[in-house]
Structures are given as structure tokens and as C-alpha cells.
Amino acid sequence: MTVTHLKSALKTPAAGDAETTEIVSALLREIEAGGEAATRAVAERLDGWTDDIVVNEDGLRQAEAGLPESIKEDIRFARRRIGDFARRQRDSMQEFEVTLVDGLVAGQRLIPVTTAGCYVPGGRYAHAASAIMSVCTAKVAGVENVVATSPARKDRGIHPAILYAMQVSGADHILALGGVQGVAALAYGHFTGHPADIIVGPGNRFVAEAKRLLFGRIGIDVIAGPTESMVAADDTADPEIVAADLAGQAEHGPDSPVWLVTTSRVLADGVLGIMPRVIAALPEVARAAAEAAWRDFGEVILAETREEMARVCDRYAPEHLQVQARDLDWWLGRLRNYGSLFLGEETTVAFGDKCSGPNHILPTRGAGRYSGGLNAGKFIKSLTYQRMTREATREVAPVAARISRLEGMEGHAVTGDVRLAKYFPGERFDLQVEATPGEGSD
């Protein structure tokens, strides 16, 4: 692959560190051993929160009353789009039953998990959209108990826009807890009596590590890293638009990688020249994050052909992948590894992040090679079943017994033998496996 890095990243986002693991492990042990009292103590120690953990109806009414109607309508708009897309995902899944051989029926049932925990970050920004992405999708999937949690800061509590988004999305319980203590409360069922079967939602490195350490005891969506975004563009792309899109994603945080791959040297040079001005125009908090992200993690890659561009995209497997190039159908058919794909100048990651429909909780750090983003199916178990007549065992049981003996699993084989002996007394079956050449040698 002939590509040239016109700008290379100075750093690589950390996948985790021993110190984070140690801190999170200690907190999880403390909270599990001490129960709800320990959870309250950690919330007070780390966030200064001493008020109620469970948000009641009065709290929800106050949050709703304090929001302008325009904000509430925007949140409802986003919930409708996101809910509709999730519903179509759910409806694309099917239960079925099939006869594999005469007398052997097998099938699939689709059963939602009983309890989903939805973590909604609430630090630098008010992540109302994240509340919709997780809570609404879980409810559309048919989850009985959806428990949402978000950080509560001293006297401020949870941001009212987040509370309203949780409410209109259908959360059954809302907790005023962030960080490791929020994840732990979801996992252990503190304050609700409903331990989560799965926990979803983005968060900082402590939240991500808590989910990772609890995985197995609970399911999780992804082990999330910093937000990342790639733009693949040719000479038809507008450098101002490309620069705005890169800077818009870089504001997520100082360790959020943003990448441009292009076949146009003119576009690459244009974006490199524009980026400082676009970033400088951002508000102070966003500007500081974007400056560090672009300086330390930004890349501009020059490729000779669109095939090379596509190979770069698939190798990076970015969380968000925007294509601003000719022949968008070619790109849709060719690209394989990404969290979510945005085709054409008219769409952008921010639309997907906030309200257009597909979920924004997506795989990072190359996990797009083997996983997609959060969807209704994540909350639904595809469970199989089978039933068999006695006549069908005449065909199946001998094969199962022979394969079991081939594998050295005599106990398995006997379960077939005893059924054949009961159902077909006096009938002889070939239940032994033939010796294979070289059997018994190391």
C-alpha cells in the first residue's frame, strides 16, 4: 500500500493502565462488600453528592419544568428518530422453527434481557443524546427493567436535559450516580433490587474499566476508548467542511483521534492550513480539547487511489467513518470495518451523534473489525430449542454416539446408547467409531 503520512499522530490513545485497574478494582470491592451504604459513601467522597440517589417524580417534574419547550421538542424529535430506527432493527430479527429431519424440530426464540443498565456520562457536556441512545433502544427491544444512571454533582444533581431525555425514553428507574459507583450500582442492583443483565453506555476510563472488570458477571456493549473519527475524501470534498468535521469530533476530548485519508494533495494541504483557524474559533473548553487532540492524535494520510483509501479505512476500523467522495455506492459496498458510516457531505457524525436515528454508542480501538454498535439486538437473546420424536433418534443418536466416542467422551455416547436401547429394543446399531490411521500416537 502506497500511502504517505503528511501528519502523523504523536501519541497513541492508552488502552488502560495498571493504576486505573487498581483504583477501579478497589472501588468495586468496597461497593460490593458494603452495599448501598458504601455506594452512598463513594458518591459523597468522589462527587460531593449527599442527596437522594433515586430520582423521584418530583425531581423529574422539576427538571421538565426548568427546560425551555424548544429543548424538550428537540429531545422528543431525537427520541422519535432513534426509537424508529431501533424498532426497525428489532423487527428485522425473526423467530423461526424448522424441521431438520423427520421428527427433529429446532427453532429460535427472541427474548429480551430482564434488566438493562444504561450509563449516561455527565461531565464536560450534558449528554442528553446518550440517554436516548441507550434507554430508548433498550425499551424498544422489550427490556422489562431499564435502570439509568448519570453523575450528580454537589447541589446541581443530574443535568435536567439528561433527566428529561431519560424520562421520555422510558427509563423505569433513574439513579444519581456516576463513575465506578454508578456502574457498580447497576451491576449489583443497588437502590432498585434489579441487578443488570447488561450495562451499556459511554464513559471515562474509570467507567470503561469498571465495565471491563465486571464483564462476565454482566454483559456489556463495548469496552469503549476515546471517541475517534475518520474522513475519507477525494478532490470533490470541501476543505472547510472536512476541517469542521474533524474539529467537531476532536472536541470530544484531548485524546480523541481524528484522521483524514485522501487522494488529493490539494485537499490535504488545505485542511492542514485551515484546522488551526477552525479550532481557534471554538469555545474555550472545546478549543482546549480539540487543540490537544489534533496536535497529539490527528493524522493526514495521502493515498494514490480510492482502493488504497478504503484499505486504510478498513485497517483503522474507525468508530465514525465519513466519506466525502464520488460514487458513494461504491464506498458503501466496499468498506467493511467501521462503527457507523456517514455517506456524502450532506451527513456528518454530529447528526448521528444527536438525532438522525442510528445509534452513536459504537466500537472503538479497531473493534469495528468484529463488532457493530449498540442496537436493539444487543438487548435481545437469540435462544435456540429443539424437540425430537423417538423415531428421529434412530437417525441422530448413532451419529452423536460415534462422534462422542471419536472425541473420547464416553459419557456423551452412552446417553445416545440408552435411548436407542429403550426405544428400539433388540435392534442393533453401529455405535462404535472406526480406528483412524495413526491413532494412539503422540
Secondary structure, DSSP 8 states (H G I E B T S, - for coil): --EEEEE--S-------HHHHHHHHHHHHHHHHHHHHHHHHHHHHHH---S-SB--HHHHHHHHHTS-HHHHHHHHHHHHHHHHHHHHHHHH---EEEEEETTEEEEEEEEE-SEEEEE---SSS--HHHHIIIIIHHHHHT-SEEEEEE--BTTTBS-HHHHHHHHHHT-SEEEE--HHHHHHHHHHTTTTS---SEEE----HHHHHHHHHHBTTBEES----S--EEEEE-TTS-HHHHHHHHHHHHTT-TT--EEEEES-HHHHHHHHHHHHHHHHTS-HHHHHHHHHHHHHH-EEEEESSHHHHHHHHHHH--SEEEEESS-HHHHHHH----SEEEESTT--HHHHHHTSSS------TTGGGT-----GGGGEEEEEEEEE-HHHHHHHHHHHHHHHHHTT-HHHHHHHHHHHHHHSTT-----S----TTTT--
